[in-house]
Amino acid sequence: METVKIGMREFRDKLATYLLESDAPVAITRHGDTVGYFIPARRKRSDADKDALKEAAGRWQEILDAEGIAEDEIVTDFKQWRAKQKR
């Protein structure tokens, strides 16, 4: 699914439309720089979507187990990476 880029004013002006009708993630920009994302939540997930998510989670857990990586390590690494990005 491709992300749609729109300006902050357009997002604000058409907020109801994006909230109710958007299927794709929206990158919100200000002067060309991305300042945030809107990721629409589906009201109901299909059984196929649920099965795909469960399969992806299982595969990810297998990779973590094979590499001996704990979930807490990933969270810590992500927080450190995110802090560096903010600087």
PDB file of N, CA, C and O in Angstrom:
ATOM      1  N   MET A   1       0.845  -1.171   0.000  1.00  0.00           N
ATOM      2  CA  MET A   1       0.000   0.000   0.000  1.00  0.00           C
ATOM      3  C   MET A   1       0.894   1.239   0.000  1.00  0.00           C
ATOM      4  O   MET A   1       1.801   1.363   0.824  1.00  0.00           O
ATOM      5  N   GLU A   2       0.638   2.123  -0.902  1.00  0.00           N
ATOM      6  CA  GLU A   2       1.468   3.312  -1.047  1.00  0.00           C
ATOM      7  C   GLU A   2       0.940   4.448  -0.173  1.00  0.00           C
ATOM      8  O   GLU A   2      -0.269   4.632  -0.033  1.00  0.00           O
ATOM      9  N   THR A   3       1.865   5.201   0.408  1.00  0.00           N
ATOM     10  CA  THR A   3       1.511   6.339   1.245  1.00  0.00           C
ATOM     11  C   THR A   3       1.163   7.541   0.376  1.00  0.00           C
ATOM     12  O   THR A   3       1.855   7.829  -0.600  1.00  0.00           O
ATOM     13  N   VAL A   4       0.101   8.235   0.730  1.00  0.00           N
ATOM     14  CA  VAL A   4      -0.322   9.439   0.035  1.00  0.00           C
ATOM     15  C   VAL A   4       0.264  10.627   0.786  1.00  0.00           C
ATOM     16  O   VAL A   4       0.145  10.696   2.009  1.00  0.00           O
ATOM     17  N   LYS A   5       0.898  11.572   0.075  1.00  0.00           N
ATOM     18  CA  LYS A   5       1.449  12.772   0.717  1.00  0.00           C
ATOM     19  C   LYS A   5       0.508  13.941   0.483  1.00  0.00           C
ATOM     20  O   LYS A   5       0.086  14.207  -0.642  1.00  0.00           O
ATOM     21  N   ILE A   6       0.186  14.635   1.574  1.00  0.00           N
ATOM     22  CA  ILE A   6      -0.650  15.826   1.465  1.00  0.00           C
ATOM     23  C   ILE A   6      -0.149  16.884   2.434  1.00  0.00           C
ATOM     24  O   ILE A   6       0.537  16.583   3.411  1.00  0.00           O
ATOM     25  N   GLY A   7      -0.500  18.109   2.148  1.00  0.00           N
ATOM     26  CA  GLY A   7      -0.125  19.214   3.021  1.00  0.00           C
ATOM     27  C   GLY A   7      -0.985  19.250   4.274  1.00  0.00           C
ATOM     28  O   GLY A   7      -2.084  18.697   4.321  1.00  0.00           O
ATOM     29  N   MET A   8      -0.448  19.916   5.284  1.00  0.00           N
ATOM     30  CA  MET A   8      -1.131  20.004   6.567  1.00  0.00           C
ATOM     31  C   MET A   8      -2.498  20.684   6.430  1.00  0.00           C
ATOM     32  O   MET A   8      -3.477  20.243   7.031  1.00  0.00           O
ATOM     33  N   ARG A   9      -2.559  21.749   5.643  1.00  0.00           N
ATOM     34  CA  ARG A   9      -3.831  22.461   5.484  1.00  0.00           C
ATOM     35  C   ARG A   9      -4.879  21.588   4.800  1.00  0.00           C
ATOM     36  O   ARG A   9      -6.040  21.552   5.207  1.00  0.00           O
ATOM     37  N   GLU A  10      -4.447  20.882   3.750  1.00  0.00           N
ATOM     38  CA  GLU A  10      -5.395  20.003   3.058  1.00  0.00           C
ATOM     39  C   GLU A  10      -5.900  18.915   3.999  1.00  0.00           C
ATOM     40  O   GLU A  10      -7.089  18.595   4.000  1.00  0.00           O
ATOM     41  N   PHE A  11      -5.001  18.349   4.797  1.00  0.00           N
ATOM     42  CA  PHE A  11      -5.409  17.317   5.742  1.00  0.00           C
ATOM     43  C   PHE A  11      -6.430  17.872   6.728  1.00  0.00           C
ATOM     44  O   PHE A  11      -7.443  17.233   7.013  1.00  0.00           O
ATOM     45  N   ARG A  12      -6.155  19.059   7.241  1.00  0.00           N
ATOM     46  CA  ARG A  12      -7.076  19.678   8.194  1.00  0.00           C
ATOM     47  C   ARG A  12      -8.420  19.980   7.538  1.00  0.00           C
ATOM     48  O   ARG A  12      -9.471  19.722   8.124  1.00  0.00           O
ATOM     49  N   ASP A  13      -8.386  20.531   6.315  1.00  0.00           N
ATOM     50  CA  ASP A  13      -9.622  20.901   5.628  1.00  0.00           C
ATOM     51  C   ASP A  13     -10.473  19.688   5.255  1.00  0.00           C
ATOM     52  O   ASP A  13     -11.701  19.773   5.237  1.00  0.00           O
ATOM     53  N   LYS A  14      -9.829  18.568   4.958  1.00  0.00           N
ATOM     54  CA  LYS A  14     -10.555  17.376   4.523  1.00  0.00           C
ATOM     55  C   LYS A  14     -10.450  16.246   5.548  1.00  0.00           C
ATOM     56  O   LYS A  14     -10.503  15.067   5.197  1.00  0.00           O
ATOM     57  N   LEU A  15     -10.303  16.619   6.800  1.00  0.00           N
ATOM     58  CA  LEU A  15     -10.085  15.639   7.863  1.00  0.00           C
ATOM     59  C   LEU A  15     -11.157  14.551   7.894  1.00  0.00           C
ATOM     60  O   LEU A  15     -10.831  13.366   7.970  1.00  0.00           O
ATOM     61  N   ALA A  16     -12.407  14.932   7.837  1.00  0.00           N
ATOM     62  CA  ALA A  16     -13.484  13.936   7.903  1.00  0.00           C
ATOM     63  C   ALA A  16     -13.374  12.943   6.755  1.00  0.00           C
ATOM     64  O   ALA A  16     -13.595  11.748   6.947  1.00  0.00           O
ATOM     65  N   THR A  17     -13.040  13.420   5.581  1.00  0.00           N
ATOM     66  CA  THR A  17     -12.891  12.536   4.425  1.00  0.00           C
ATOM     67  C   THR A  17     -11.766  11.541   4.655  1.00  0.00           C
ATOM     68  O   THR A  17     -11.932  10.348   4.400  1.00  0.00           O
ATOM     69  N   TYR A  18     -10.630  12.014   5.131  1.00  0.00           N
ATOM     70  CA  TYR A  18      -9.503  11.118   5.381  1.00  0.00           C
ATOM     71  C   TYR A  18      -9.817  10.125   6.500  1.00  0.00           C
ATOM     72  O   TYR A  18      -9.438   8.957   6.415  1.00  0.00           O
ATOM     73  N   LEU A  19     -10.497  10.576   7.532  1.00  0.00           N
ATOM     74  CA  LEU A  19     -10.822   9.689   8.649  1.00  0.00           C
ATOM     75  C   LEU A  19     -11.799   8.584   8.251  1.00  0.00           C
ATOM     76  O   LEU A  19     -11.672   7.444   8.697  1.00  0.00           O
ATOM     77  N   LEU A  20     -12.758   8.924   7.421  1.00  0.00           N
ATOM     78  CA  LEU A  20     -13.822   7.971   7.100  1.00  0.00           C
ATOM     79  C   LEU A  20     -13.597   7.175   5.823  1.00  0.00           C
ATOM     80  O   LEU A  20     -14.125   6.071   5.691  1.00  0.00           O
ATOM     81  N   GLU A  21     -12.820   7.711   4.876  1.00  0.00           N
ATOM     82  CA  GLU A  21     -12.730   7.078   3.572  1.00  0.00           C
ATOM     83  C   GLU A  21     -11.339   6.610   3.172  1.00  0.00           C
ATOM     84  O   GLU A  21     -11.204   5.864   2.202  1.00  0.00           O
ATOM     85  N   SER A  22     -10.322   7.019   3.876  1.00  0.00           N
ATOM     86  CA  SER A  22      -8.960   6.682   3.464  1.00  0.00           C
ATOM     87  C   SER A  22      -8.633   5.221   3.744  1.00  0.00           C
ATOM     88  O   SER A  22      -8.890   4.710   4.834  1.00  0.00           O
ATOM     89  N   ASP A  23      -8.061   4.559   2.743  1.00  0.00           N
ATOM     90  CA  ASP A  23      -7.605   3.185   2.911  1.00  0.00           C
ATOM     91  C   ASP A  23      -6.091   3.118   3.031  1.00  0.00           C
ATOM     92  O   ASP A  23      -5.552   2.159   3.583  1.00  0.00           O
ATOM     93  N   ALA A  24      -5.404   4.129   2.521  1.00  0.00           N
ATOM     94  CA  ALA A  24      -3.942   4.139   2.494  1.00  0.00           C
ATOM     95  C   ALA A  24      -3.407   5.081   3.576  1.00  0.00           C
ATOM     96  O   ALA A  24      -4.075   6.046   3.947  1.00  0.00           O
ATOM     97  N   PRO A  25      -2.208   4.800   4.077  1.00  0.00           N
ATOM     98  CA  PRO A  25      -1.582   5.727   5.026  1.00  0.00           C
ATOM     99  C   PRO A  25      -1.369   7.095   4.368  1.00  0.00           C
ATOM    100  O   PRO A  25      -1.156   7.184   3.159  1.00  0.00           O
ATOM    101  N   VAL A  26      -1.428   8.148   5.171  1.00  0.00           N
ATOM    102  CA  VAL A  26      -1.265   9.502   4.675  1.00  0.00           C
ATOM    103  C   VAL A  26      -0.068  10.135   5.377  1.00  0.00           C
ATOM    104  O   VAL A  26       0.001  10.167   6.606  1.00  0.00           O
ATOM    105  N   ALA A  27       0.877  10.641   4.576  1.00  0.00           N
ATOM    106  CA  ALA A  27       2.008  11.387   5.127  1.00  0.00           C
ATOM    107  C   ALA A  27       1.615  12.856   5.099  1.00  0.00           C
ATOM    108  O   ALA A  27       1.293  13.393   4.039  1.00  0.00           O
ATOM    109  N   ILE A  28       1.638  13.499   6.240  1.00  0.00           N
ATOM    110  CA  ILE A  28       1.239  14.899   6.346  1.00  0.00           C
ATOM    111  C   ILE A  28       2.502  15.744   6.301  1.00  0.00           C
ATOM    112  O   ILE A  28       3.434  15.534   7.077  1.00  0.00           O
ATOM    113  N   THR A  29       2.520  16.713   5.371  1.00  0.00           N
ATOM    114  CA  THR A  29       3.728  17.508   5.169  1.00  0.00           C
ATOM    115  C   THR A  29       3.482  18.975   5.501  1.00  0.00           C
ATOM    116  O   THR A  29       2.354  19.470   5.486  1.00  0.00           O
ATOM    117  N   ARG A  30       4.574  19.636   5.796  1.00  0.00           N
ATOM    118  CA  ARG A  30       4.569  21.090   6.003  1.00  0.00           C
ATOM    119  C   ARG A  30       5.806  21.621   5.308  1.00  0.00           C
ATOM    120  O   ARG A  30       6.928  21.278   5.683  1.00  0.00           O
ATOM    121  N   HIS A  31       5.616  22.439   4.316  1.00  0.00           N
ATOM    122  CA  HIS A  31       6.710  22.977   3.513  1.00  0.00           C
ATOM    123  C   HIS A  31       7.575  21.854   2.945  1.00  0.00           C
ATOM    124  O   HIS A  31       8.798  21.973   2.868  1.00  0.00           O
ATOM    125  N   GLY A  32       6.923  20.767   2.549  1.00  0.00           N
ATOM    126  CA  GLY A  32       7.623  19.652   1.921  1.00  0.00           C
ATOM    127  C   GLY A  32       8.228  18.640   2.875  1.00  0.00           C
ATOM    128  O   GLY A  32       8.658  17.571   2.440  1.00  0.00           O
ATOM    129  N   ASP A  33       8.274  18.947   4.164  1.00  0.00           N
ATOM    130  CA  ASP A  33       8.828  18.015   5.159  1.00  0.00           C
ATOM    131  C   ASP A  33       7.695  17.237   5.818  1.00  0.00           C
ATOM    132  O   ASP A  33       6.678  17.816   6.200  1.00  0.00           O
ATOM    133  N   THR A  34       7.872  15.940   5.948  1.00  0.00           N
ATOM    134  CA  THR A  34       6.863  15.114   6.597  1.00  0.00           C
ATOM    135  C   THR A  34       6.879  15.389   8.096  1.00  0.00           C
ATOM    136  O   THR A  34       7.914  15.275   8.753  1.00  0.00           O
ATOM    137  N   VAL A  35       5.713  15.753   8.621  1.00  0.00           N
ATOM    138  CA  VAL A  35       5.606  16.066  10.047  1.00  0.00           C
ATOM    139  C   VAL A  35       4.794  15.033  10.810  1.00  0.00           C
ATOM    140  O   VAL A  35       4.773  15.042  12.041  1.00  0.00           O
ATOM    141  N   GLY A  36       4.125  14.142  10.083  1.00  0.00           N
ATOM    142  CA  GLY A  36       3.348  13.126  10.763  1.00  0.00           C
ATOM    143  C   GLY A  36       2.691  12.192   9.773  1.00  0.00           C
ATOM    144  O   GLY A  36       2.733  12.397   8.560  1.00  0.00           O
ATOM    145  N   TYR A  37       2.089  11.172  10.322  1.00  0.00           N
ATOM    146  CA  TYR A  37       1.401  10.170   9.509  1.00  0.00           C
ATOM    147  C   TYR A  37       0.031   9.909  10.090  1.00  0.00           C
ATOM    148  O   TYR A  37      -0.161   9.928  11.306  1.00  0.00           O
ATOM    149  N   PHE A  38      -0.921   9.664   9.204  1.00  0.00           N
ATOM    150  CA  PHE A  38      -2.229   9.178   9.612  1.00  0.00           C
ATOM    151  C   PHE A  38      -2.345   7.784   9.024  1.00  0.00           C
ATOM    152  O   PHE A  38      -2.255   7.602   7.810  1.00  0.00           O
ATOM    153  N   ILE A  39      -2.544   6.807   9.888  1.00  0.00           N
ATOM    154  CA  ILE A  39      -2.697   5.431   9.443  1.00  0.00           C
ATOM    155  C   ILE A  39      -4.125   5.017   9.774  1.00  0.00           C
ATOM    156  O   ILE A  39      -4.483   4.854  10.941  1.00  0.00           O
ATOM    157  N   PRO A  40      -4.934   4.848   8.733  1.00  0.00           N
ATOM    158  CA  PRO A  40      -6.335   4.536   8.986  1.00  0.00           C
ATOM    159  C   PRO A  40      -6.521   3.178   9.638  1.00  0.00           C
ATOM    160  O   PRO A  40      -5.836   2.211   9.304  1.00  0.00           O
ATOM    161  N   ALA A  41      -7.437   3.124  10.552  1.00  0.00           N
ATOM    162  CA  ALA A  41      -7.778   1.861  11.213  1.00  0.00           C
ATOM    163  C   ALA A  41      -9.017   1.303  10.526  1.00  0.00           C
ATOM    164  O   ALA A  41      -9.990   2.019  10.289  1.00  0.00           O
ATOM    165  N   ARG A  42      -8.965   0.051  10.219  1.00  0.00           N
ATOM    166  CA  ARG A  42     -10.131  -0.584   9.604  1.00  0.00           C
ATOM    167  C   ARG A  42     -11.124  -0.903  10.699  1.00  0.00           C
ATOM    168  O   ARG A  42     -10.759  -1.214  11.833  1.00  0.00           O
ATOM    169  N   ARG A  43     -12.369  -0.819  10.335  1.00  0.00           N
ATOM    170  CA  ARG A  43     -13.396  -1.131  11.325  1.00  0.00           C
ATOM    171  C   ARG A  43     -13.376  -2.621  11.647  1.00  0.00           C
ATOM    172  O   ARG A  43     -13.517  -3.011  12.806  1.00  0.00           O
ATOM    173  N   LYS A  44     -13.203  -3.453  10.623  1.00  0.00           N
ATOM    174  CA  LYS A  44     -13.126  -4.895  10.839  1.00  0.00           C
ATOM    175  C   LYS A  44     -12.040  -5.463   9.943  1.00  0.00           C
ATOM    176  O   LYS A  44     -11.917  -5.076   8.781  1.00  0.00           O
ATOM    177  N   ARG A  45     -11.273  -6.359  10.472  1.00  0.00           N
ATOM    178  CA  ARG A  45     -10.268  -7.053   9.667  1.00  0.00           C
ATOM    179  C   ARG A  45     -10.873  -8.358   9.165  1.00  0.00           C
ATOM    180  O   ARG A  45     -11.618  -9.038   9.870  1.00  0.00           O
ATOM    181  N   SER A  46     -10.530  -8.681   7.931  1.00  0.00           N
ATOM    182  CA  SER A  46     -11.020  -9.944   7.374  1.00  0.00           C
ATOM    183  C   SER A  46     -10.251 -11.095   8.010  1.00  0.00           C
ATOM    184  O   SER A  46      -9.187 -10.895   8.597  1.00  0.00           O
ATOM    185  N   ASP A  47     -10.793 -12.286   7.887  1.00  0.00           N
ATOM    186  CA  ASP A  47     -10.105 -13.463   8.415  1.00  0.00           C
ATOM    187  C   ASP A  47      -8.764 -13.651   7.720  1.00  0.00           C
ATOM    188  O   ASP A  47      -7.798 -14.084   8.349  1.00  0.00           O
ATOM    189  N   ALA A  48      -8.694 -13.331   6.426  1.00  0.00           N
ATOM    190  CA  ALA A  48      -7.432 -13.450   5.688  1.00  0.00           C
ATOM    191  C   ALA A  48      -6.389 -12.489   6.251  1.00  0.00           C
ATOM    192  O   ALA A  48      -5.220 -12.850   6.387  1.00  0.00           O
ATOM    193  N   ASP A  49      -6.812 -11.256   6.583  1.00  0.00           N
ATOM    194  CA  ASP A  49      -5.892 -10.282   7.184  1.00  0.00           C
ATOM    195  C   ASP A  49      -5.393 -10.777   8.539  1.00  0.00           C
ATOM    196  O   ASP A  49      -4.204 -10.681   8.844  1.00  0.00           O
ATOM    197  N   LYS A  50      -6.308 -11.305   9.348  1.00  0.00           N
ATOM    198  CA  LYS A  50      -5.928 -11.809  10.667  1.00  0.00           C
ATOM    199  C   LYS A  50      -4.945 -12.967  10.541  1.00  0.00           C
ATOM    200  O   LYS A  50      -3.957 -13.036  11.272  1.00  0.00           O
ATOM    201  N   ASP A  51      -5.224 -13.873   9.612  1.00  0.00           N
ATOM    202  CA  ASP A  51      -4.326 -15.012   9.403  1.00  0.00           C
ATOM    203  C   ASP A  51      -2.950 -14.549   8.942  1.00  0.00           C
ATOM    204  O   ASP A  51      -1.933 -15.077   9.392  1.00  0.00           O
ATOM    205  N   ALA A  52      -2.912 -13.567   8.046  1.00  0.00           N
ATOM    206  CA  ALA A  52      -1.635 -13.046   7.546  1.00  0.00           C
ATOM    207  C   ALA A  52      -0.835 -12.391   8.667  1.00  0.00           C
ATOM    208  O   ALA A  52       0.383 -12.554   8.741  1.00  0.00           O
ATOM    209  N   LEU A  53      -1.519 -11.648   9.540  1.00  0.00           N
ATOM    210  CA  LEU A  53      -0.831 -11.011  10.669  1.00  0.00           C
ATOM    211  C   LEU A  53      -0.291 -12.052  11.649  1.00  0.00           C
ATOM    212  O   LEU A  53       0.819 -11.911  12.163  1.00  0.00           O
ATOM    213  N   LYS A  54      -1.074 -13.087  11.902  1.00  0.00           N
ATOM    214  CA  LYS A  54      -0.617 -14.152  12.797  1.00  0.00           C
ATOM    215  C   LYS A  54       0.597 -14.866  12.207  1.00  0.00           C
ATOM    216  O   LYS A  54       1.541 -15.191  12.927  1.00  0.00           O
ATOM    217  N   GLU A  55       0.572 -15.111  10.893  1.00  0.00           N
ATOM    218  CA  GLU A  55       1.697 -15.765  10.241  1.00  0.00           C
ATOM    219  C   GLU A  55       2.949 -14.890  10.301  1.00  0.00           C
ATOM    220  O   GLU A  55       4.043 -15.380  10.580  1.00  0.00           O
ATOM    221  N   ALA A  56       2.781 -13.594  10.040  1.00  0.00           N
ATOM    222  CA  ALA A  56       3.921 -12.673  10.099  1.00  0.00           C
ATOM    223  C   ALA A  56       4.500 -12.611  11.511  1.00  0.00           C
ATOM    224  O   ALA A  56       5.719 -12.602  11.685  1.00  0.00           O
ATOM    225  N   ALA A  57       3.631 -12.568  12.513  1.00  0.00           N
ATOM    226  CA  ALA A  57       4.095 -12.536  13.899  1.00  0.00           C
ATOM    227  C   ALA A  57       4.847 -13.819  14.248  1.00  0.00           C
ATOM    228  O   ALA A  57       5.866 -13.777  14.936  1.00  0.00           O
ATOM    229  N   GLY A  58       4.346 -14.948  13.775  1.00  0.00           N
ATOM    230  CA  GLY A  58       5.020 -16.219  14.024  1.00  0.00           C
ATOM    231  C   GLY A  58       6.391 -16.276  13.371  1.00  0.00           C
ATOM    232  O   GLY A  58       7.354 -16.752  13.971  1.00  0.00           O
ATOM    233  N   ARG A  59       6.472 -15.790  12.141  1.00  0.00           N
ATOM    234  CA  ARG A  59       7.767 -15.767  11.439  1.00  0.00           C
ATOM    235  C   ARG A  59       8.759 -14.859  12.159  1.00  0.00           C
ATOM    236  O   ARG A  59       9.929 -15.200  12.327  1.00  0.00           O
ATOM    237  N   TRP A  60       8.266 -13.697  12.578  1.00  0.00           N
ATOM    238  CA  TRP A  60       9.131 -12.742  13.286  1.00  0.00           C
ATOM    239  C   TRP A  60       9.653 -13.365  14.587  1.00  0.00           C
ATOM    240  O   TRP A  60      10.826 -13.211  14.926  1.00  0.00           O
ATOM    241  N   GLN A  61       8.782 -14.064  15.305  1.00  0.00           N
ATOM    242  CA  GLN A  61       9.192 -14.709  16.552  1.00  0.00           C
ATOM    243  C   GLN A  61      10.236 -15.790  16.278  1.00  0.00           C
ATOM    244  O   GLN A  61      11.181 -15.945  17.052  1.00  0.00           O
ATOM    245  N   GLU A  62      10.076 -16.536  15.189  1.00  0.00           N
ATOM    246  CA  GLU A  62      11.067 -17.555  14.814  1.00  0.00           C
ATOM    247  C   GLU A  62      12.425 -16.925  14.548  1.00  0.00           C
ATOM    248  O   GLU A  62      13.453 -17.461  14.960  1.00  0.00           O
ATOM    249  N   ILE A  63      12.432 -15.795  13.865  1.00  0.00           N
ATOM    250  CA  ILE A  63      13.691 -15.094  13.581  1.00  0.00           C
ATOM    251  C   ILE A  63      14.343 -14.627  14.875  1.00  0.00           C
ATOM    252  O   ILE A  63      15.547 -14.797  15.066  1.00  0.00           O
ATOM    253  N   LEU A  64      13.547 -14.040  15.759  1.00  0.00           N
ATOM    254  CA  LEU A  64      14.082 -13.574  17.038  1.00  0.00           C
ATOM    255  C   LEU A  64      14.669 -14.736  17.841  1.00  0.00           C
ATOM    256  O   LEU A  64      15.760 -14.624  18.400  1.00  0.00           O
ATOM    257  N   ASP A  65      13.941 -15.841  17.892  1.00  0.00           N
ATOM    258  CA  ASP A  65      14.408 -17.007  18.636  1.00  0.00           C
ATOM    259  C   ASP A  65      15.690 -17.575  18.028  1.00  0.00           C
ATOM    260  O   ASP A  65      16.617 -17.939  18.753  1.00  0.00           O
ATOM    261  N   ALA A  66      15.741 -17.649  16.704  1.00  0.00           N
ATOM    262  CA  ALA A  66      16.925 -18.197  16.024  1.00  0.00           C
ATOM    263  C   ALA A  66      18.158 -17.336  16.271  1.00  0.00           C
ATOM    264  O   ALA A  66      19.271 -17.853  16.368  1.00  0.00           O
ATOM    265  N   GLU A  67      17.963 -16.036  16.373  1.00  0.00           N
ATOM    266  CA  GLU A  67      19.084 -15.118  16.587  1.00  0.00           C
ATOM    267  C   GLU A  67      19.362 -14.874  18.066  1.00  0.00           C
ATOM    268  O   GLU A  67      20.348 -14.225  18.414  1.00  0.00           O
ATOM    269  N   GLY A  68      18.508 -15.384  18.924  1.00  0.00           N
ATOM    270  CA  GLY A  68      18.693 -15.191  20.366  1.00  0.00           C
ATOM    271  C   GLY A  68      18.452 -13.754  20.803  1.00  0.00           C
ATOM    272  O   GLY A  68      19.115 -13.252  21.710  1.00  0.00           O
ATOM    273  N   ILE A  69      17.511 -13.105  20.158  1.00  0.00           N
ATOM    274  CA  ILE A  69      17.210 -11.702  20.460  1.00  0.00           C
ATOM    275  C   ILE A  69      15.909 -11.629  21.247  1.00  0.00           C
ATOM    276  O   ILE A  69      14.903 -12.230  20.870  1.00  0.00           O
ATOM    277  N   ALA A  70      15.947 -10.879  22.351  1.00  0.00           N
ATOM    278  CA  ALA A  70      14.747 -10.693  23.171  1.00  0.00           C
ATOM    279  C   ALA A  70      13.970  -9.472  22.673  1.00  0.00           C
ATOM    280  O   ALA A  70      14.553  -8.526  22.144  1.00  0.00           O
ATOM    281  N   GLU A  71      12.661  -9.509  22.848  1.00  0.00           N
ATOM    282  CA  GLU A  71      11.823  -8.387  22.423  1.00  0.00           C
ATOM    283  C   GLU A  71      12.237  -7.093  23.129  1.00  0.00           C
ATOM    284  O   GLU A  71      12.195  -6.018  22.530  1.00  0.00           O
ATOM    285  N   ASP A  72      12.633  -7.194  24.385  1.00  0.00           N
ATOM    286  CA  ASP A  72      13.059  -6.008  25.135  1.00  0.00           C
ATOM    287  C   ASP A  72      14.269  -5.351  24.484  1.00  0.00           C
ATOM    288  O   ASP A  72      14.389  -4.126  24.490  1.00  0.00           O
ATOM    289  N   GLU A  73      15.170  -6.161  23.920  1.00  0.00           N
ATOM    290  CA  GLU A  73      16.346  -5.612  23.234  1.00  0.00           C
ATOM    291  C   GLU A  73      15.929  -4.776  22.025  1.00  0.00           C
ATOM    292  O   GLU A  73      16.488  -3.710  21.768  1.00  0.00           O
ATOM    293  N   ILE A  74      14.950  -5.271  21.298  1.00  0.00           N
ATOM    294  CA  ILE A  74      14.475  -4.544  20.118  1.00  0.00           C
ATOM    295  C   ILE A  74      13.866  -3.217  20.534  1.00  0.00           C
ATOM    296  O   ILE A  74      14.123  -2.186  19.912  1.00  0.00           O
ATOM    297  N   VAL A  75      13.067  -3.243  21.573  1.00  0.00           N
ATOM    298  CA  VAL A  75      12.433  -2.013  22.050  1.00  0.00           C
ATOM    299  C   VAL A  75      13.495  -1.009  22.485  1.00  0.00           C
ATOM    300  O   VAL A  75      13.402   0.174  22.155  1.00  0.00           O
ATOM    301  N   THR A  76      14.491  -1.466  23.214  1.00  0.00           N
ATOM    302  CA  THR A  76      15.573  -0.590  23.672  1.00  0.00           C
ATOM    303  C   THR A  76      16.331  -0.010  22.489  1.00  0.00           C
ATOM    304  O   THR A  76      16.598   1.191  22.448  1.00  0.00           O
ATOM    305  N   ASP A  77      16.682  -0.862  21.521  1.00  0.00           N
ATOM    306  CA  ASP A  77      17.394  -0.389  20.326  1.00  0.00           C
ATOM    307  C   ASP A  77      16.569   0.634  19.563  1.00  0.00           C
ATOM    308  O   ASP A  77      17.099   1.642  19.097  1.00  0.00           O
ATOM    309  N   PHE A  78      15.276   0.378  19.436  1.00  0.00           N
ATOM    310  CA  PHE A  78      14.407   1.313  18.715  1.00  0.00           C
ATOM    311  C   PHE A  78      14.353   2.656  19.428  1.00  0.00           C
ATOM    312  O   PHE A  78      14.435   3.703  18.787  1.00  0.00           O
ATOM    313  N   LYS A  79      14.216   2.632  20.747  1.00  0.00           N
ATOM    314  CA  LYS A  79      14.165   3.887  21.506  1.00  0.00           C
ATOM    315  C   LYS A  79      15.455   4.676  21.355  1.00  0.00           C
ATOM    316  O   LYS A  79      15.421   5.900  21.233  1.00  0.00           O
ATOM    317  N   GLN A  80      16.599   3.985  21.361  1.00  0.00           N
ATOM    318  CA  GLN A  80      17.881   4.657  21.173  1.00  0.00           C
ATOM    319  C   GLN A  80      17.977   5.255  19.773  1.00  0.00           C
ATOM    320  O   GLN A  80      18.414   6.394  19.602  1.00  0.00           O
ATOM    321  N   TRP A  81      17.563   4.472  18.770  1.00  0.00           N
ATOM    322  CA  TRP A  81      17.595   4.965  17.395  1.00  0.00           C
ATOM    323  C   TRP A  81      16.704   6.188  17.243  1.00  0.00           C
ATOM    324  O   TRP A  81      17.078   7.165  16.593  1.00  0.00           O
ATOM    325  N   ARG A  82      15.514   6.125  17.851  1.00  0.00           N
ATOM    326  CA  ARG A  82      14.562   7.230  17.762  1.00  0.00           C
ATOM    327  C   ARG A  82      15.102   8.483  18.425  1.00  0.00           C
ATOM    328  O   ARG A  82      14.916   9.585  17.910  1.00  0.00           O
ATOM    329  N   ALA A  83      15.763   8.330  19.554  1.00  0.00           N
ATOM    330  CA  ALA A  83      16.340   9.481  20.254  1.00  0.00           C
ATOM    331  C   ALA A  83      17.415  10.131  19.395  1.00  0.00           C
ATOM    332  O   ALA A  83      17.518  11.357  19.354  1.00  0.00           O
ATOM    333  N   LYS A  84      18.215   9.325  18.711  1.00  0.00           N
ATOM    334  CA  LYS A  84      19.262   9.875  17.826  1.00  0.00           C
ATOM    335  C   LYS A  84      18.633  10.641  16.659  1.00  0.00           C
ATOM    336  O   LYS A  84      19.173  11.658  16.223  1.00  0.00           O
ATOM    337  N   GLN A  85      17.496  10.159  16.154  1.00  0.00           N
ATOM    338  CA  GLN A  85      16.832  10.793  15.025  1.00  0.00           C
ATOM    339  C   GLN A  85      16.279  12.179  15.409  1.00  0.00           C
ATOM    340  O   GLN A  85      16.184  13.069  14.565  1.00  0.00           O
ATOM    341  N   LYS A  86      15.924  12.344  16.662  1.00  0.00           N
ATOM    342  CA  LYS A  86      15.354  13.611  17.117  1.00  0.00           C
ATOM    343  C   LYS A  86      16.407  14.710  17.265  1.00  0.00           C
ATOM    344  O   LYS A  86      16.079  15.896  17.284  1.00  0.00           O
ATOM    345  N   ARG A  87      17.648  14.314  17.367  1.00  0.00           N
ATOM    346  CA  ARG A  87      18.721  15.316  17.581  1.00  0.00           C
ATOM    347  C   ARG A  87      18.982  16.121  16.366  1.00  0.00           C
ATOM    348  O   ARG A  87      19.846  16.998  16.380  1.00  0.00           O
TER     349      ARG A  87
END
